[in-house]
Amino acid sequence: MKAIAYFSEIKVPASAIDELNHVNNVIYLEWVQQISAEHWQKTIPEELRKQMFWVVLNHNISYKNPAFEGEVLILKTWVKEMKGAKSVRKVEIKRKNDDKIIVEAETLWCLIDAKTKRPKRISTEITQAFSKEN
């Protein structure tokens, strides 16, 4: 099985810029969470999403290059692995005009049952929705 990537594009707003005149590191974390949520919402039907939600166990982010106001960035995410109640998701942020990697992130998520608020095993239906045959 091969992961299905999801893409989004963002133009860096002035509000993302810090005192060093580049995107603040905290903003990248917001974008990592934003594209992860978008991918989930676009891939899994609403009725199924109502039965569960994800919580972050940890984020690992590598900052490779700075990004600046007005630049267009391409956000790419995919699910690297799903096992038990946990999922490893990758996010890559590149600058559109030169294809330079700005940020690489890996997040460990845990699926939670909406009723019990306890970890929930990831079903085959969800696993298959984020991957395709080679």
Secondary structure as UniProt FT lines:
FT   STRAND          2..3
FT   STRAND          6..11
FT   HELIX           14..16
FT   TURN            19..20
FT   HELIX           25..43
FT   HELIX           46..49
FT   TURN            50..51
FT   STRAND          52..63
FT   TURN            69..70
FT   STRAND          72..83
FT   TURN            84..85
FT   STRAND          86..95
FT   TURN            96..98
FT   STRAND          101..113
FT   TURN            114..116
FT   HELIX           124..129
FT   STRAND          131..132
//
